[in-house]
């Protein structure tokens, strides 16, 4: 059996310049790690538009330094 490693909170890298929004293909500003182990990337517009729903399925997030995600205040304190 191969163990699954979960990075410590705050150790996720920010979105790379070439990552694109999974919704509209714009430049990625927010990366979410899902409870099931997958990841999603969103542009600023879609990250904030769906913030209330995204915090329900995410266990960690990482945002570009200049981006303020409104869902950050809704996440448990050990994220980002």
C-alpha positions as a Markdown table, in Angstrom:
| # | Residue | x | y | z |
|---|---|---|---|---|
| 1 | Unk | 0.0 | 0.0 | 0.0 |
| 2 | Unk | 1.3 | 3.5 | -0.9 |
| 3 | Unk | 0.8 | 6.1 | 1.8 |
| 4 | Unk | -0.9 | 9.4 | 0.8 |
| 5 | Unk | 1.0 | 12.4 | 2.0 |
| 6 | Unk | -0.8 | 15.6 | 2.8 |
| 7 | Unk | 1.4 | 18.8 | 2.8 |
| 8 | Unk | 1.3 | 20.8 | 6.1 |
| 9 | Unk | -1.0 | 23.8 | 6.1 |
| 10 | Unk | 0.6 | 26.8 | 4.4 |
| 11 | Unk | 3.0 | 24.7 | 2.4 |
| 12 | Unk | 1.1 | 24.8 | -0.8 |
| 13 | Unk | 2.7 | 26.7 | -3.6 |
| 14 | Unk | 0.9 | 29.6 | -5.2 |
| 15 | Unk | -0.7 | 29.2 | -8.6 |
| 16 | Unk | 1.9 | 29.2 | -11.4 |
| 17 | Unk | 1.7 | 31.9 | -14.0 |
| 18 | Unk | 0.7 | 29.4 | -16.6 |
| 19 | Unk | -2.2 | 27.8 | -14.6 |
| 20 | Unk | -5.6 | 28.6 | -16.0 |
| 21 | Unk | -9.0 | 28.8 | -14.3 |
| 22 | Unk | -10.9 | 25.5 | -14.5 |
| 23 | Unk | -14.1 | 27.4 | -15.2 |
| 24 | Unk | -13.2 | 30.0 | -17.9 |
| 25 | Unk | -9.5 | 29.5 | -18.7 |
| 26 | Unk | -8.4 | 32.9 | -17.4 |
| 27 | Unk | -5.2 | 33.2 | -15.4 |
| 28 | Unk | -5.4 | 31.3 | -12.1 |
| 29 | Unk | -5.4 | 33.2 | -8.9 |
| 30 | Unk | -6.5 | 30.6 | -6.4 |
| 31 | Unk | -5.7 | 26.9 | -6.0 |
| 32 | Unk | -7.9 | 24.7 | -3.8 |
| 33 | Unk | -7.1 | 21.2 | -2.5 |
| 34 | Unk | -10.2 | 19.2 | -2.1 |
| 35 | Unk | -11.1 | 16.8 | 0.6 |
| 36 | Unk | -10.9 | 13.9 | -1.9 |
| 37 | Unk | -7.4 | 14.9 | -2.9 |
| 38 | Unk | -7.9 | 16.7 | -6.2 |
| 39 | Unk | -7.1 | 20.3 | -6.9 |
| 40 | Unk | -9.0 | 23.1 | -8.6 |
| 41 | Unk | -7.7 | 26.5 | -9.9 |
| 42 | Unk | -9.9 | 29.5 | -10.3 |
| 43 | Unk | -9.4 | 33.1 | -11.6 |
| 44 | Unk | -10.2 | 35.9 | -9.2 |
| 45 | Unk | -13.7 | 36.4 | -10.6 |
| 46 | Unk | -14.8 | 32.8 | -10.3 |
| 47 | Unk | -13.0 | 32.2 | -7.0 |
| 48 | Unk | -15.0 | 35.0 | -5.4 |
| 49 | Unk | -18.2 | 34.2 | -7.2 |
| 50 | Unk | -18.3 | 30.6 | -5.8 |
| 51 | Unk | -16.5 | 31.2 | -2.5 |
| 52 | Unk | -19.4 | 30.1 | -0.3 |
| 53 | Unk | -19.6 | 26.7 | -2.2 |
| 54 | Unk | -15.8 | 26.3 | -2.5 |
| 55 | Unk | -15.1 | 26.5 | 1.2 |
| 56 | Unk | -17.5 | 23.6 | 1.7 |
| 57 | Unk | -15.4 | 21.2 | -0.4 |
| 58 | Unk | -11.8 | 22.6 | 0.1 |
| 59 | Unk | -9.4 | 21.6 | 2.9 |
| 60 | Unk | -6.6 | 24.0 | 1.9 |
| 61 | Unk | -6.1 | 26.9 | -0.4 |
| 62 | Unk | -3.3 | 29.0 | -1.8 |
| 63 | Unk | -3.8 | 32.4 | -3.4 |
| 64 | Unk | -1.6 | 34.7 | -5.4 |
| 65 | Unk | -0.1 | 37.3 | -3.1 |
| 66 | Unk | -2.0 | 40.2 | -4.7 |
| 67 | Unk | -5.3 | 38.4 | -4.7 |
| 68 | Unk | -7.8 | 38.7 | -1.8 |
| 69 | Unk | -10.2 | 35.7 | -1.8 |
| 70 | Unk | -13.4 | 36.4 | 0.1 |
| 71 | Unk | -13.6 | 32.7 | 1.1 |
| 72 | Unk | -10.4 | 32.9 | 3.1 |
| 73 | Unk | -12.4 | 34.2 | 6.2 |
| 74 | Unk | -14.7 | 31.2 | 5.9 |
| 75 | Unk | -12.0 | 28.6 | 5.8 |
| 76 | Unk | -10.7 | 26.9 | 9.0 |
| 77 | Unk | -7.8 | 28.8 | 10.6 |
| 78 | Unk | -5.2 | 26.2 | 9.6 |
| 79 | Unk | -5.6 | 26.9 | 5.8 |
| 80 | Unk | -3.3 | 29.0 | 3.7 |
